[in-house]
């Protein structure tokens, strides 16, 4: 394949992938929830969050302790921090799978 054909193929592939990427990003944004850190328990790998409704889990606004999927999610967190997070139901438990400090 010569360079012009390769470039056209790459551009077409990117053009086809962009809508799927945009849909994935929109879904990720919709699944994230705003919250406030109440407590961080690094030893147990848990964070207590006061949060709004989590629609995809059918949860009303509440304060709840969550296991985190990775201890690295707790790095730099302290009580009072405002965050955006994603929680999922994994093996019968609610687990925070993504968490970032909100600006």
Backbone bond lengths (Angstrom), bond angles and torsions (degrees), N, CA, C in turn:
res aa  C-N    CA-C-N  psi(-1)  N-CA   C-N-CA  omega(-1)  CA-C   N-CA-C  phi
1 X - - - 1.450 - - 1.520 106.41 -
2 X 1.307 116.36 131.96 1.449 114.08 177.96 1.510 111.94 -94.79
3 X 1.322 114.86 170.97 1.455 122.16 -166.82 1.540 113.91 -53.33
4 X 1.343 117.92 -43.67 1.464 120.83 -179.40 1.517 112.05 -62.29
5 X 1.327 117.25 -42.12 1.463 121.07 178.64 1.525 111.14 -66.57
6 X 1.327 115.39 -41.42 1.461 119.76 179.09 1.524 110.15 -61.88
7 X 1.316 116.74 -44.96 1.468 121.40 -179.06 1.531 110.75 -62.49
8 X 1.336 117.71 -44.45 1.463 121.11 178.03 1.533 110.68 -62.08
9 X 1.319 117.49 -42.00 1.462 121.74 179.14 1.527 110.43 -63.53
10 X 1.321 116.58 -43.33 1.467 120.62 179.79 1.526 110.97 -64.21
11 X 1.310 118.13 -41.79 1.465 122.12 179.23 1.525 110.28 -64.91
12 X 1.311 117.82 -41.62 1.472 121.18 178.18 1.525 110.83 -64.24
13 X 1.319 116.99 -42.58 1.464 120.61 179.06 1.523 110.71 -62.21
14 X 1.320 116.61 -42.55 1.463 120.60 178.46 1.527 110.92 -64.34
15 X 1.320 116.78 -42.53 1.463 120.98 179.67 1.533 111.12 -62.37
16 X 1.320 117.09 -35.12 1.464 120.69 178.30 1.527 111.77 -75.33
17 X 1.328 117.84 -30.48 1.465 121.69 -177.01 1.526 112.76 -80.63
18 X 1.322 118.63 -28.68 1.464 121.33 -174.67 1.529 114.07 -58.79
19 X 1.327 119.99 -45.22 1.474 118.35 178.43 1.528 112.74 -61.24
20 X 1.326 117.42 -38.74 1.465 120.42 178.66 1.524 110.44 -66.13
21 X 1.315 117.01 -40.33 1.457 121.23 178.21 1.528 110.53 -64.60
22 X 1.309 117.46 -41.97 1.468 121.41 178.47 1.528 110.64 -63.61
23 X 1.315 117.37 -40.74 1.472 120.88 178.57 1.523 110.61 -65.42
24 X 1.335 117.05 -40.84 1.464 121.18 177.89 1.521 110.25 -62.53
25 X 1.326 117.66 -44.85 1.464 122.25 179.43 1.530 110.51 -62.15
26 X 1.306 117.54 -42.37 1.469 120.98 179.10 1.525 110.43 -63.33
27 X 1.327 117.12 -40.57 1.456 121.08 178.95 1.526 110.20 -66.03
28 X 1.323 117.62 -41.55 1.462 121.65 179.04 1.525 110.59 -62.92
29 X 1.341 116.87 -41.51 1.461 120.60 178.47 1.527 110.48 -64.43
30 X 1.322 116.38 -41.24 1.463 120.56 -178.54 1.521 111.00 -65.78
31 X 1.331 117.81 -32.14 1.454 121.43 -177.38 1.522 112.11 -82.14
32 X 1.323 118.36 -15.77 1.463 118.84 -178.81 1.529 110.09 -81.60
33 X 1.313 114.51 152.01 1.453 122.33 -175.50 1.517 109.49 -129.17
34 X 1.321 116.27 144.94 1.468 120.83 174.86 1.517 108.58 -83.22
35 X 1.335 114.60 145.32 1.444 118.50 178.69 1.519 111.64 -158.34
36 X 1.320 114.46 176.31 1.457 121.47 176.25 1.523 107.99 -129.16
37 X 1.327 116.24 133.88 1.458 121.12 179.30 1.528 108.74 -72.84
38 X 1.326 115.44 125.87 1.454 121.57 176.87 1.534 109.54 -98.22
39 X 1.346 115.95 -40.68 1.463 121.05 -177.67 1.517 109.27 -153.96
40 X 1.336 115.94 144.48 1.463 121.96 174.82 1.524 107.38 -120.33
41 X 1.332 116.70 124.38 1.465 122.17 177.27 1.525 107.07 -118.42
42 X 1.323 115.48 88.23 1.467 120.44 -176.59 1.528 111.74 -63.84
43 X 1.329 117.39 -38.36 1.465 121.07 -178.40 1.529 111.57 -60.71
44 X 1.317 116.74 -38.04 1.470 121.15 -179.06 1.525 112.40 -92.84
45 X 1.340 117.37 -7.87 1.466 119.91 -177.49 1.512 112.24 67.73
46 X 1.347 115.54 41.22 1.457 120.57 -177.19 1.514 111.01 -130.29
47 X 1.335 114.45 152.39 1.461 121.34 174.87 1.530 107.25 -136.07
48 X 1.322 115.73 135.06 1.459 120.45 175.91 1.520 107.21 -98.40
49 X 1.332 115.58 125.76 1.456 122.08 -176.09 1.521 110.96 -123.48
50 X 1.315 115.71 137.02 1.461 122.61 168.25 1.520 104.46 -97.16
51 X 1.324 116.99 119.68 1.470 119.12 -170.42 1.517 113.10 -141.15
52 X 1.315 113.67 166.32 1.454 121.47 174.40 1.524 110.35 -80.53
53 X 1.305 114.86 -172.54 1.463 121.93 -179.56 1.531 110.79 -59.83
54 X 1.331 115.15 140.30 1.468 121.64 172.81 1.517 105.69 -114.43
55 X 1.329 115.57 93.25 1.467 121.09 -171.25 1.525 113.41 -59.82
56 X 1.340 117.43 -46.75 1.464 118.79 -174.41 1.529 112.66 -68.26
57 X 1.338 117.55 -14.26 1.464 121.32 174.84 1.527 111.87 -105.49
58 X 1.344 116.07 1.92 1.463 122.42 -179.56 1.534 111.18 55.60
59 X 1.353 114.89 45.28 1.469 120.90 -179.16 1.520 110.26 -113.45
60 X 1.322 117.58 131.07 1.466 120.36 176.13 1.536 109.44 -75.97
61 X 1.333 118.02 170.83 1.458 120.16 174.13 1.532 109.87 -57.56
62 X 1.336 116.15 138.22 1.462 120.19 -178.55 1.517 110.34 -167.23
63 X 1.307 115.86 176.99 1.456 123.28 169.95 1.516 106.43 -113.76
64 X 1.351 116.15 127.22 1.466 119.67 -173.57 1.522 109.82 -151.05
65 X 1.324 116.09 146.28 1.462 121.84 173.91 1.524 108.50 -87.31
66 X 1.329 115.74 133.24 1.466 122.31 -179.73 1.521 109.95 -122.79
67 X 1.317 115.52 142.57 1.458 120.96 166.73 1.524 106.44 -72.71
68 X 1.323 118.54 148.23 1.460 120.54 175.90 1.525 108.78 -105.67
69 X 1.318 116.15 146.37 1.453 121.37 -178.63 1.524 111.69 -66.88
70 X 1.325 116.32 -29.37 1.464 121.35 -179.35 1.521 109.09 -143.85
71 X 1.333 117.71 134.46 1.469 120.32 178.15 1.532 112.91 -57.67
72 X 1.317 117.49 -24.68 1.469 120.61 -179.51 1.528 111.85 -64.16
73 X 1.335 117.93 -21.61 1.464 120.79 178.22 1.526 111.76 -65.26
74 X 1.323 117.11 -21.58 1.464 121.41 -177.22 1.532 113.08 -89.67
75 X 1.333 117.11 -9.09 1.460 120.45 -177.60 1.524 111.25 -61.41
76 X 1.322 115.59 128.52 1.456 121.15 176.67 1.512 114.94 78.05
77 X 1.330 118.25 3.62 1.467 121.16 -179.57 1.514 110.98 -88.84
78 X 1.328 115.86 145.65 1.461 121.74 176.21 1.524 108.93 -145.36
79 X 1.314 115.38 157.44 1.465 120.18 176.56 1.521 109.06 -54.53
80 X 1.327 115.84 137.40 1.454 121.97 179.99 1.514 113.86 97.10
81 X 1.349 118.16 -16.38 1.464 120.60 178.43 1.523 110.16 -66.05
82 X 1.309 116.42 137.69 1.469 121.76 172.81 1.525 106.38 -90.16
83 X 1.345 115.70 137.57 1.458 120.96 -174.83 1.524 111.25 -138.12
84 X 1.325 114.55 165.03 1.461 123.34 164.91 1.517 104.49 -118.34
85 X 1.333 115.61 134.89 1.460 118.19 -176.96 1.521 110.34 -144.38
86 X 1.311 113.61 162.23 1.459 121.30 174.29 1.520 107.16 -122.58
87 X 1.305 116.54 129.99 1.461 122.12 177.01 1.520 108.27 -118.53
88 X 1.302 115.54 144.00 1.463 122.38 178.64 1.517 108.60 -132.24
89 X 1.310 115.32 159.31 1.472 120.46 173.77 1.524 106.34 -95.57
90 X 1.339 115.99 112.74 1.460 122.09 -178.72 1.521 109.20 -124.51
91 X 1.310 115.73 122.23 1.461 121.87 179.41 1.532 111.71 51.21
92 X 1.338 115.66 41.57 1.446 121.43 176.15 1.518 115.61 81.33
93 X 1.341 117.35 3.45 1.469 120.63 -179.17 1.513 109.77 -122.64
94 X 1.330 116.31 150.58 1.457 121.16 174.34 1.523 108.13 -85.89
95 X 1.328 115.39 123.58 1.463 121.86 -174.98 1.525 109.00 -128.11
96 X 1.334 116.22 134.35 1.469 120.66 173.66 1.524 106.63 -80.45
97 X 1.338 115.13 120.10 1.471 120.60 -177.48 1.529 112.63 -102.83
98 X 1.330 117.23 -16.83 1.465 121.66 177.16 1.517 107.32 -150.04
99 X 1.335 115.93 142.02 1.452 119.93 -179.00 1.528 109.11 -158.50
100 X 1.327 115.76 127.40 1.466 121.11 176.45 1.519 108.90 -137.58
101 X 1.337 115.06 148.69 1.463 119.23 175.37 1.518 108.62 -66.34
102 X 1.318 116.10 138.57 1.461 121.24 177.21 1.524 108.69 -82.99
103 X 1.330 116.23 146.22 1.472 118.17 178.91 1.527 112.02 -67.66
